[in-house]
Amino acid sequence: MFEKSDMATKEADTAKAAWSCRVCLNNEVDVTIVPCGHVLCRRCSSAVSRCPFCRIQVSRIMRIFRP
């Protein structure tokens, strides 16, 4: 019984981590950088002119929505 509960908790934590901003590790991702497609939160995106992951010049920031 406890194994299923632990497994469900682990899966929920994994899903939440997948949507966490990799820059601040605090907020959920909600924007993507054009042209590279990397994702981060709006707050972190407002402070960059280059992608923090691949260093490509940001031409546009697009809002994304979770399914």
C-alpha positions as CSV (number, residue, x, y, z in Angstrom):
1,M,0.0,0.0,0.0
2,F,2.7,2.5,1.0
3,E,4.7,1.5,-2.1
4,K,2.0,2.9,-4.4
5,S,1.7,6.1,-2.4
6,D,5.5,6.6,-2.5
7,M,5.5,5.8,-6.3
8,A,2.7,8.3,-6.9
9,T,4.6,11.0,-4.9
10,K,7.8,10.4,-6.8
11,E,5.9,10.6,-10.1
12,A,4.3,13.9,-9.1
13,D,7.7,15.3,-8.0
14,T,9.2,14.3,-11.3
15,A,6.4,15.9,-13.3
16,K,6.8,19.1,-11.3
17,A,10.5,19.2,-11.8
18,A,10.0,18.8,-15.6
19,W,8.2,22.2,-15.6
20,S,10.6,24.0,-13.2
21,C,12.7,26.8,-14.6
22,R,16.3,25.6,-15.0
23,V,17.7,29.0,-14.3
24,C,16.1,30.0,-11.0
25,L,14.7,26.5,-10.0
26,N,11.8,28.3,-8.5
27,N,9.1,29.2,-11.0
28,E,7.4,27.1,-13.6
29,V,8.5,27.6,-17.2
30,D,6.1,29.7,-19.2
31,V,8.1,31.2,-22.1
32,T,10.3,29.8,-24.9
33,I,13.2,31.5,-26.5
34,V,13.2,32.0,-30.3
35,P,15.0,30.7,-32.3
36,C,16.5,27.9,-30.1
37,G,13.3,26.8,-28.3
38,H,14.8,26.5,-24.8
39,V,12.3,27.2,-22.0
40,L,12.4,29.3,-18.8
41,C,10.2,31.4,-16.6
42,R,9.1,34.9,-17.6
43,R,11.0,36.5,-14.8
44,C,14.3,35.0,-15.8
45,S,13.6,35.6,-19.5
46,S,13.3,39.4,-18.9
47,A,16.9,39.5,-17.8
48,V,18.5,37.8,-20.8
49,S,19.6,38.9,-24.3
50,R,21.2,35.5,-25.0
51,C,19.9,32.1,-24.2
52,P,21.4,31.0,-20.9
53,F,21.7,27.4,-22.2
54,C,23.1,27.7,-25.7
55,R,24.1,31.4,-25.7
56,I,22.3,32.1,-29.0
57,Q,21.0,35.7,-29.5
58,V,17.4,36.0,-28.4
59,S,15.2,37.3,-31.2
60,R,11.9,36.8,-29.5
61,I,10.3,35.5,-26.3
62,M,7.1,33.6,-26.8
63,R,4.6,32.7,-24.0
64,I,3.8,29.0,-23.8
65,F,0.9,27.2,-22.1
66,R,0.9,23.8,-20.4
67,P,-1.5,21.2,-21.7
